[in-house]
Amino acid sequence: MSSKNRTRRTTTRNIRFPNQMIEQINIALDLKGSGNFSAWVIEACRRRLSTESSGMNYIIK
């Protein structure tokens, strides 16, 4: 289920976020001093996968 834009190690996916969540993420990025939305979302996904991985073999890099 990947989209057309594919590089060697990443895949572009289009997802929808609630507007309020986007605003909250942008505020968090501003407070941190980092404007990298993709990196923030990737880190959040890694954290979620690590908390749900008990008993499962996820590869998180």
mmCIF file of the N, C-alpha and C atoms, coordinates in Angstrom:
data_MODEL
# 
_entry.id   MODEL 
# 
loop_
_atom_site.group_PDB 
_atom_site.id 
_atom_site.type_symbol 
_atom_site.label_atom_id 
_atom_site.label_alt_id 
_atom_site.label_comp_id 
_atom_site.label_asym_id 
_atom_site.label_entity_id 
_atom_site.label_seq_id 
_atom_site.pdbx_PDB_ins_code 
_atom_site.Cartn_x 
_atom_site.Cartn_y 
_atom_site.Cartn_z 
_atom_site.occupancy 
_atom_site.B_iso_or_equiv 
_atom_site.pdbx_formal_charge 
_atom_site.auth_seq_id 
_atom_site.auth_comp_id 
_atom_site.auth_asym_id 
_atom_site.auth_atom_id 
_atom_site.pdbx_PDB_model_num 
ATOM 1   N N  . MET A 1 1  ? 0.802  -1.189 0.000  1.00 0.00 ? 1  MET A N  1 
ATOM 2   C CA . MET A 1 1  ? 0.000  0.000  0.000  1.00 0.00 ? 1  MET A CA 1 
ATOM 3   C C  . MET A 1 1  ? 0.848  1.257  0.000  1.00 0.00 ? 1  MET A C  1 
ATOM 4   N N  . SER A 1 2  ? 1.945  1.273  -0.648 1.00 0.00 ? 2  SER A N  1 
ATOM 5   C CA . SER A 1 2  ? 2.764  2.474  -0.691 1.00 0.00 ? 2  SER A CA 1 
ATOM 6   C C  . SER A 1 2  ? 2.368  3.336  -1.869 1.00 0.00 ? 2  SER A C  1 
ATOM 7   N N  . SER A 1 3  ? 2.718  4.602  -1.773 1.00 0.00 ? 3  SER A N  1 
ATOM 8   C CA . SER A 1 3  ? 2.399  5.513  -2.864 1.00 0.00 ? 3  SER A CA 1 
ATOM 9   C C  . SER A 1 3  ? 3.479  5.456  -3.934 1.00 0.00 ? 3  SER A C  1 
ATOM 10  N N  . LYS A 1 4  ? 3.315  6.247  -4.978 1.00 0.00 ? 4  LYS A N  1 
ATOM 11  C CA . LYS A 1 4  ? 4.242  6.237  -6.102 1.00 0.00 ? 4  LYS A CA 1 
ATOM 12  C C  . LYS A 1 4  ? 5.636  6.716  -5.736 1.00 0.00 ? 4  LYS A C  1 
ATOM 13  N N  . ASN A 1 5  ? 5.735  7.736  -4.895 1.00 0.00 ? 5  ASN A N  1 
ATOM 14  C CA . ASN A 1 5  ? 7.023  8.327  -4.555 1.00 0.00 ? 5  ASN A CA 1 
ATOM 15  C C  . ASN A 1 5  ? 7.803  7.392  -3.644 1.00 0.00 ? 5  ASN A C  1 
ATOM 16  N N  . ARG A 1 6  ? 8.765  6.689  -4.200 1.00 0.00 ? 6  ARG A N  1 
ATOM 17  C CA . ARG A 1 6  ? 9.501  5.704  -3.422 1.00 0.00 ? 6  ARG A CA 1 
ATOM 18  C C  . ARG A 1 6  ? 10.996 5.877  -3.657 1.00 0.00 ? 6  ARG A C  1 
ATOM 19  N N  . THR A 1 7  ? 11.730 5.982  -2.584 1.00 0.00 ? 7  THR A N  1 
ATOM 20  C CA . THR A 1 7  ? 13.174 5.998  -2.666 1.00 0.00 ? 7  THR A CA 1 
ATOM 21  C C  . THR A 1 7  ? 13.671 4.715  -2.044 1.00 0.00 ? 7  THR A C  1 
ATOM 22  N N  . ARG A 1 8  ? 14.943 4.599  -1.932 1.00 0.00 ? 8  ARG A N  1 
ATOM 23  C CA . ARG A 1 8  ? 15.523 3.363  -1.437 1.00 0.00 ? 8  ARG A CA 1 
ATOM 24  C C  . ARG A 1 8  ? 15.057 2.999  -0.021 1.00 0.00 ? 8  ARG A C  1 
ATOM 25  N N  . ARG A 1 9  ? 14.989 3.972  0.887  1.00 0.00 ? 9  ARG A N  1 
ATOM 26  C CA . ARG A 1 9  ? 14.702 3.646  2.282  1.00 0.00 ? 9  ARG A CA 1 
ATOM 27  C C  . ARG A 1 9  ? 13.444 4.287  2.843  1.00 0.00 ? 9  ARG A C  1 
ATOM 28  N N  . THR A 1 10 ? 12.750 5.078  2.065  1.00 0.00 ? 10 THR A N  1 
ATOM 29  C CA . THR A 1 10 ? 11.540 5.729  2.576  1.00 0.00 ? 10 THR A CA 1 
ATOM 30  C C  . THR A 1 10 ? 10.412 5.626  1.564  1.00 0.00 ? 10 THR A C  1 
ATOM 31  N N  . THR A 1 11 ? 9.210  5.777  2.053  1.00 0.00 ? 11 THR A N  1 
ATOM 32  C CA . THR A 1 11 ? 8.018  5.797  1.211  1.00 0.00 ? 11 THR A CA 1 
ATOM 33  C C  . THR A 1 11 ? 7.158  6.970  1.648  1.00 0.00 ? 11 THR A C  1 
ATOM 34  N N  . THR A 1 12 ? 6.663  7.728  0.697  1.00 0.00 ? 12 THR A N  1 
ATOM 35  C CA . THR A 1 12 ? 5.767  8.836  1.003  1.00 0.00 ? 12 THR A CA 1 
ATOM 36  C C  . THR A 1 12 ? 4.352  8.312  1.148  1.00 0.00 ? 12 THR A C  1 
ATOM 37  N N  . ARG A 1 13 ? 3.693  8.694  2.267  1.00 0.00 ? 13 ARG A N  1 
ATOM 38  C CA . ARG A 1 13 ? 2.300  8.313  2.509  1.00 0.00 ? 13 ARG A CA 1 
ATOM 39  C C  . ARG A 1 13 ? 1.506  9.572  2.775  1.00 0.00 ? 13 ARG A C  1 
ATOM 40  N N  . ASN A 1 14 ? 0.320  9.640  2.248  1.00 0.00 ? 14 ASN A N  1 
ATOM 41  C CA . ASN A 1 14 ? -0.563 10.774 2.514  1.00 0.00 ? 14 ASN A CA 1 
ATOM 42  C C  . ASN A 1 14 ? -1.529 10.385 3.621  1.00 0.00 ? 14 ASN A C  1 
ATOM 43  N N  . ILE A 1 15 ? -1.520 11.159 4.708  1.00 0.00 ? 15 ILE A N  1 
ATOM 44  C CA . ILE A 1 15 ? -2.441 10.897 5.812  1.00 0.00 ? 15 ILE A CA 1 
ATOM 45  C C  . ILE A 1 15 ? -3.119 12.203 6.211  1.00 0.00 ? 15 ILE A C  1 
ATOM 46  N N  . ARG A 1 16 ? -4.273 12.086 6.835  1.00 0.00 ? 16 ARG A N  1 
ATOM 47  C CA . ARG A 1 16 ? -5.002 13.261 7.316  1.00 0.00 ? 16 ARG A CA 1 
ATOM 48  C C  . ARG A 1 16 ? -4.820 13.382 8.820  1.00 0.00 ? 16 ARG A C  1 
ATOM 49  N N  . PHE A 1 17 ? -4.605 14.609 9.261  1.00 0.00 ? 17 PHE A N  1 
ATOM 50  C CA . PHE A 1 17 ? -4.526 14.926 10.674 1.00 0.00 ? 17 PHE A CA 1 
ATOM 51  C C  . PHE A 1 17 ? -5.659 15.888 11.009 1.00 0.00 ? 17 PHE A C  1 
ATOM 52  N N  . PRO A 1 18 ? -6.243 15.771 12.192 1.00 0.00 ? 18 PRO A N  1 
ATOM 53  C CA . PRO A 1 18 ? -7.192 16.802 12.623 1.00 0.00 ? 18 PRO A CA 1 
ATOM 54  C C  . PRO A 1 18 ? -6.448 18.142 12.730 1.00 0.00 ? 18 PRO A C  1 
ATOM 55  N N  . ASN A 1 19 ? -7.119 19.230 12.360 1.00 0.00 ? 19 ASN A N  1 
ATOM 56  C CA . ASN A 1 19 ? -6.482 20.553 12.387 1.00 0.00 ? 19 ASN A CA 1 
ATOM 57  C C  . ASN A 1 19 ? -5.915 20.894 13.758 1.00 0.00 ? 19 ASN A C  1 
ATOM 58  N N  . GLN A 1 20 ? -6.650 20.560 14.811 1.00 0.00 ? 20 GLN A N  1 
ATOM 59  C CA . GLN A 1 20 ? -6.184 20.860 16.160 1.00 0.00 ? 20 GLN A CA 1 
ATOM 60  C C  . GLN A 1 20 ? -4.879 20.120 16.470 1.00 0.00 ? 20 GLN A C  1 
ATOM 61  N N  . MET A 1 21 ? -4.751 18.892 15.993 1.00 0.00 ? 21 MET A N  1 
ATOM 62  C CA . MET A 1 21 ? -3.531 18.134 16.232 1.00 0.00 ? 21 MET A CA 1 
ATOM 63  C C  . MET A 1 21 ? -2.347 18.765 15.499 1.00 0.00 ? 21 MET A C  1 
ATOM 64  N N  . ILE A 1 22 ? -2.573 19.215 14.270 1.00 0.00 ? 22 ILE A N  1 
ATOM 65  C CA . ILE A 1 22 ? -1.513 19.893 13.518 1.00 0.00 ? 22 ILE A CA 1 
ATOM 66  C C  . ILE A 1 22 ? -1.058 21.137 14.280 1.00 0.00 ? 22 ILE A C  1 
ATOM 67  N N  . GLU A 1 23 ? -2.005 21.893 14.805 1.00 0.00 ? 23 GLU A N  1 
ATOM 68  C CA . GLU A 1 23 ? -1.663 23.088 15.577 1.00 0.00 ? 23 GLU A CA 1 
ATOM 69  C C  . GLU A 1 23 ? -0.833 22.726 16.806 1.00 0.00 ? 23 GLU A C  1 
ATOM 70  N N  . GLN A 1 24 ? -1.209 21.655 17.499 1.00 0.00 ? 24 GLN A N  1 
ATOM 71  C CA . GLN A 1 24 ? -0.469 21.232 18.688 1.00 0.00 ? 24 GLN A CA 1 
ATOM 72  C C  . GLN A 1 24 ? 0.941  20.775 18.329 1.00 0.00 ? 24 GLN A C  1 
ATOM 73  N N  . ILE A 1 25 ? 1.081  20.042 17.242 1.00 0.00 ? 25 ILE A N  1 
ATOM 74  C CA . ILE A 1 25 ? 2.406  19.595 16.803 1.00 0.00 ? 25 ILE A CA 1 
ATOM 75  C C  . ILE A 1 25 ? 3.262  20.798 16.427 1.00 0.00 ? 25 ILE A C  1 
ATOM 76  N N  . ASN A 1 26 ? 2.684  21.746 15.703 1.00 0.00 ? 26 ASN A N  1 
ATOM 77  C CA . ASN A 1 26 ? 3.438  22.941 15.314 1.00 0.00 ? 26 ASN A CA 1 
ATOM 78  C C  . ASN A 1 26 ? 3.900  23.735 16.534 1.00 0.00 ? 26 ASN A C  1 
ATOM 79  N N  . ILE A 1 27 ? 3.054  23.819 17.560 1.00 0.00 ? 27 ILE A N  1 
ATOM 80  C CA . ILE A 1 27 ? 3.447  24.503 18.795 1.00 0.00 ? 27 ILE A CA 1 
ATOM 81  C C  . ILE A 1 27 ? 4.604  23.757 19.454 1.00 0.00 ? 27 ILE A C  1 
ATOM 82  N N  . ALA A 1 28 ? 4.507  22.430 19.519 1.00 0.00 ? 28 ALA A N  1 
ATOM 83  C CA . ALA A 1 28 ? 5.583  21.630 20.109 1.00 0.00 ? 28 ALA A CA 1 
ATOM 84  C C  . ALA A 1 28 ? 6.887  21.824 19.340 1.00 0.00 ? 28 ALA A C  1 
ATOM 85  N N  . LEU A 1 29 ? 6.806  21.880 18.022 1.00 0.00 ? 29 LEU A N  1 
ATOM 86  C CA . LEU A 1 29 ? 8.003  22.102 17.206 1.00 0.00 ? 29 LEU A CA 1 
ATOM 87  C C  . LEU A 1 29 ? 8.589  23.483 17.462 1.00 0.00 ? 29 LEU A C  1 
ATOM 88  N N  . ASP A 1 30 ? 7.735  24.490 17.583 1.00 0.00 ? 30 ASP A N  1 
ATOM 89  C CA . ASP A 1 30 ? 8.212  25.850 17.863 1.00 0.00 ? 30 ASP A CA 1 
ATOM 90  C C  . ASP A 1 30 ? 8.896  25.922 19.225 1.00 0.00 ? 30 ASP A C  1 
ATOM 91  N N  . LEU A 1 31 ? 8.309  25.271 20.229 1.00 0.00 ? 31 LEU A N  1 
ATOM 92  C CA . LEU A 1 31 ? 8.893  25.284 21.569 1.00 0.00 ? 31 LEU A CA 1 
ATOM 93  C C  . LEU A 1 31 ? 10.237 24.574 21.595 1.00 0.00 ? 31 LEU A C  1 
ATOM 94  N N  . LYS A 1 32 ? 10.351 23.520 20.800 1.00 0.00 ? 32 LYS A N  1 
ATOM 95  C CA . LYS A 1 32 ? 11.593 22.758 20.735 1.00 0.00 ? 32 LYS A CA 1 
ATOM 96  C C  . LYS A 1 32 ? 12.641 23.482 19.901 1.00 0.00 ? 32 LYS A C  1 
ATOM 97  N N  . GLY A 1 33 ? 12.194 24.361 19.022 1.00 0.00 ? 33 GLY A N  1 
ATOM 98  C CA . GLY A 1 33 ? 13.121 25.064 18.147 1.00 0.00 ? 33 GLY A CA 1 
ATOM 99  C C  . GLY A 1 33 ? 13.447 24.280 16.896 1.00 0.00 ? 33 GLY A C  1 
ATOM 100 N N  . SER A 1 34 ? 12.650 23.267 16.615 1.00 0.00 ? 34 SER A N  1 
ATOM 101 C CA . SER A 1 34 ? 12.863 22.444 15.429 1.00 0.00 ? 34 SER A CA 1 
ATOM 102 C C  . SER A 1 34 ? 11.599 22.472 14.595 1.00 0.00 ? 34 SER A C  1 
ATOM 103 N N  . GLY A 1 35 ? 11.730 22.747 13.309 1.00 0.00 ? 35 GLY A N  1 
ATOM 104 C CA . GLY A 1 35 ? 10.566 22.810 12.446 1.00 0.00 ? 35 GLY A CA 1 
ATOM 105 C C  . GLY A 1 35 ? 10.391 21.589 11.574 1.00 0.00 ? 35 GLY A C  1 
ATOM 106 N N  . ASN A 1 36 ? 10.968 20.460 11.961 1.00 0.00 ? 36 ASN A N  1 
ATOM 107 C CA . ASN A 1 36 ? 10.916 19.278 11.118 1.00 0.00 ? 36 ASN A CA 1 
ATOM 108 C C  . ASN A 1 36 ? 9.713  18.409 11.487 1.00 0.00 ? 36 ASN A C  1 
ATOM 109 N N  . PHE A 1 37 ? 8.605  18.646 10.805 1.00 0.00 ? 37 PHE A N  1 
ATOM 110 C CA . PHE A 1 37 ? 7.360  17.935 11.076 1.00 0.00 ? 37 PHE A CA 1 
ATOM 111 C C  . PHE A 1 37 ? 7.521  16.427 10.861 1.00 0.00 ? 37 PHE A C  1 
ATOM 112 N N  . SER A 1 38 ? 8.140  16.044 9.753  1.00 0.00 ? 38 SER A N  1 
ATOM 113 C CA . SER A 1 38 ? 8.306  14.615 9.448  1.00 0.00 ? 38 SER A CA 1 
ATOM 114 C C  . SER A 1 38 ? 9.098  13.898 10.532 1.00 0.00 ? 38 SER A C  1 
ATOM 115 N N  . ALA A 1 39 ? 10.184 14.508 10.979 1.00 0.00 ? 39 ALA A N  1 
ATOM 116 C CA . ALA A 1 39 ? 11.000 13.883 12.026 1.00 0.00 ? 39 ALA A CA 1 
ATOM 117 C C  . ALA A 1 39 ? 10.195 13.720 13.312 1.00 0.00 ? 39 ALA A C  1 
ATOM 118 N N  . TRP A 1 40 ? 9.356  14.714 13.634 1.00 0.00 ? 40 TRP A N  1 
ATOM 119 C CA . TRP A 1 40 ? 8.534  14.647 14.839 1.00 0.00 ? 40 TRP A CA 1 
ATOM 120 C C  . TRP A 1 40 ? 7.554  13.477 14.748 1.00 0.00 ? 40 TRP A C  1 
ATOM 121 N N  . VAL A 1 41 ? 6.893  13.344 13.603 1.00 0.00 ? 41 VAL A N  1 
ATOM 122 C CA . VAL A 1 41 ? 5.913  12.274 13.413 1.00 0.00 ? 41 VAL A CA 1 
ATOM 123 C C  . VAL A 1 41 ? 6.605  10.909 13.429 1.00 0.00 ? 41 VAL A C  1 
ATOM 124 N N  . ILE A 1 42 ? 7.760  10.796 12.784 1.00 0.00 ? 42 ILE A N  1 
ATOM 125 C CA . ILE A 1 42 ? 8.500  9.527  12.777 1.00 0.00 ? 42 ILE A CA 1 
ATOM 126 C C  . ILE A 1 42 ? 8.879  9.125  14.197 1.00 0.00 ? 42 ILE A C  1 
ATOM 127 N N  . GLU A 1 43 ? 9.365  10.073 14.997 1.00 0.00 ? 43 GLU A N  1 
ATOM 128 C CA . GLU A 1 43 ? 9.725  9.773  16.387 1.00 0.00 ? 43 GLU A CA 1 
ATOM 129 C C  . GLU A 1 43 ? 8.501  9.348  17.194 1.00 0.00 ? 43 GLU A C  1 
ATOM 130 N N  . ALA A 1 44 ? 7.373  10.009 16.984 1.00 0.00 ? 44 ALA A N  1 
ATOM 131 C CA . ALA A 1 44 ? 6.141  9.632  17.685 1.00 0.00 ? 44 ALA A CA 1 
ATOM 132 C C  . ALA A 1 44 ? 5.724  8.208  17.312 1.00 0.00 ? 44 ALA A C  1 
ATOM 133 N N  . CYS A 1 45 ? 5.852  7.864  16.049 1.00 0.00 ? 45 CYS A N  1 
ATOM 134 C CA . CYS A 1 45 ? 5.510  6.505  15.602 1.00 0.00 ? 45 CYS A CA 1 
ATOM 135 C C  . CYS A 1 45 ? 6.457  5.480  16.209 1.00 0.00 ? 45 CYS A C  1 
ATOM 136 N N  . ARG A 1 46 ? 7.743  5.796  16.265 1.00 0.00 ? 46 ARG A N  1 
ATOM 137 C CA . ARG A 1 46 ? 8.713  4.879  16.885 1.00 0.00 ? 46 ARG A CA 1 
ATOM 138 C C  . ARG A 1 46 ? 8.364  4.628  18.343 1.00 0.00 ? 46 ARG A C  1 
ATOM 139 N N  . ARG A 1 47 ? 8.026  5.698  19.053 1.00 0.00 ? 47 ARG A N  1 
ATOM 140 C CA . ARG A 1 47 ? 7.663  5.542  20.468 1.00 0.00 ? 47 ARG A CA 1 
ATOM 141 C C  . ARG A 1 47 ? 6.420  4.679  20.628 1.00 0.00 ? 47 ARG A C  1 
ATOM 142 N N  . ARG A 1 48 ? 5.447  4.881  19.776 1.00 0.00 ? 48 ARG A N  1 
ATOM 143 C CA . ARG A 1 48 ? 4.212  4.085  19.847 1.00 0.00 ? 48 ARG A CA 1 
ATOM 144 C C  . ARG A 1 48 ? 4.500  2.621  19.551 1.00 0.00 ? 48 ARG A C  1 
ATOM 145 N N  . LEU A 1 49 ? 5.304  2.369  18.522 1.00 0.00 ? 49 LEU A N  1 
ATOM 146 C CA . LEU A 1 49 ? 5.652  0.990  18.185 1.00 0.00 ? 49 LEU A CA 1 
ATOM 147 C C  . LEU A 1 49 ? 6.425  0.318  19.318 1.00 0.00 ? 49 LEU A C  1 
ATOM 148 N N  . SER A 1 50 ? 7.306  1.052  19.972 1.00 0.00 ? 50 SER A N  1 
ATOM 149 C CA . SER A 1 50 ? 8.089  0.445  21.046 1.00 0.00 ? 50 SER A CA 1 
ATOM 150 C C  . SER A 1 50 ? 7.218  0.109  22.251 1.00 0.00 ? 50 SER A C  1 
ATOM 151 N N  . THR A 1 51 ? 6.157  0.888  22.497 1.00 0.00 ? 51 THR A N  1 
ATOM 152 C CA . THR A 1 51 ? 5.282  0.576  23.629 1.00 0.00 ? 51 THR A CA 1 
ATOM 153 C C  . THR A 1 51 ? 4.333  -0.573 23.311 1.00 0.00 ? 51 THR A C  1 
ATOM 154 N N  . GLU A 1 52 ? 4.056  -0.784 22.043 1.00 0.00 ? 52 GLU A N  1 
ATOM 155 C CA . GLU A 1 52 ? 3.144  -1.861 21.650 1.00 0.00 ? 52 GLU A CA 1 
ATOM 156 C C  . GLU A 1 52 ? 3.875  -3.137 21.249 1.00 0.00 ? 52 GLU A C  1 
ATOM 157 N N  . SER A 1 53 ? 5.195  -3.110 21.314 1.00 0.00 ? 53 SER A N  1 
ATOM 158 C CA . SER A 1 53 ? 5.950  -4.233 20.773 1.00 0.00 ? 53 SER A CA 1 
ATOM 159 C C  . SER A 1 53 ? 6.179  -5.359 21.767 1.00 0.00 ? 53 SER A C  1 
ATOM 160 N N  . SER A 1 54 ? 5.643  -5.260 22.978 1.00 0.00 ? 54 SER A N  1 
ATOM 161 C CA . SER A 1 54 ? 5.856  -6.335 23.933 1.00 0.00 ? 54 SER A CA 1 
ATOM 162 C C  . SER A 1 54 ? 5.268  -7.629 23.389 1.00 0.00 ? 54 SER A C  1 
ATOM 163 N N  . GLY A 1 55 ? 6.128  -8.616 23.234 1.00 0.00 ? 55 GLY A N  1 
ATOM 164 C CA . GLY A 1 55 ? 5.693  -9.892 22.684 1.00 0.00 ? 55 GLY A CA 1 
ATOM 165 C C  . GLY A 1 55 ? 5.691  -9.946 21.169 1.00 0.00 ? 55 GLY A C  1 
ATOM 166 N N  . MET A 1 56 ? 6.021  -8.847 20.519 1.00 0.00 ? 56 MET A N  1 
ATOM 167 C CA . MET A 1 56 ? 6.067  -8.825 19.060 1.00 0.00 ? 56 MET A CA 1 
ATOM 168 C C  . MET A 1 56 ? 7.467  -8.436 18.617 1.00 0.00 ? 56 MET A C  1 
ATOM 169 N N  . ASN A 1 57 ? 7.835  -8.792 17.419 1.00 0.00 ? 57 ASN A N  1 
ATOM 170 C CA . ASN A 1 57 ? 9.166  -8.498 16.914 1.00 0.00 ? 57 ASN A CA 1 
ATOM 171 C C  . ASN A 1 57 ? 9.127  -7.397 15.872 1.00 0.00 ? 57 ASN A C  1 
ATOM 172 N N  . TYR A 1 58 ? 9.002  -6.152 16.328 1.00 0.00 ? 58 TYR A N  1 
ATOM 173 C CA . TYR A 1 58 ? 9.081  -5.009 15.429 1.00 0.00 ? 58 TYR A CA 1 
ATOM 174 C C  . TYR A 1 58 ? 10.547 -4.640 15.253 1.00 0.00 ? 58 TYR A C  1 
ATOM 175 N N  . ILE A 1 59 ? 10.904 -4.221 14.086 1.00 0.00 ? 59 ILE A N  1 
ATOM 176 C CA . ILE A 1 59 ? 12.240 -3.691 13.851 1.00 0.00 ? 59 ILE A CA 1 
ATOM 177 C C  . ILE A 1 59 ? 12.108 -2.178 13.806 1.00 0.00 ? 59 ILE A C  1 
ATOM 178 N N  . ILE A 1 60 ? 12.686 -1.507 14.777 1.00 0.00 ? 60 ILE A N  1 
ATOM 179 C CA . ILE A 1 60 ? 12.586 -0.057 14.867 1.00 0.00 ? 60 ILE A CA 1 
ATOM 180 C C  . ILE A 1 60 ? 13.983 0.527  14.761 1.00 0.00 ? 60 ILE A C  1 
ATOM 181 N N  . LYS A 1 61 ? 14.222 1.270  13.697 1.00 0.00 ? 61 LYS A N  1 
ATOM 182 C CA . LYS A 1 61 ? 15.540 1.892  13.502 1.00 0.00 ? 61 LYS A CA 1 
ATOM 183 C C  . LYS A 1 61 ? 15.393 3.368  13.382 1.00 0.00 ? 61 LYS A C  1 
# 
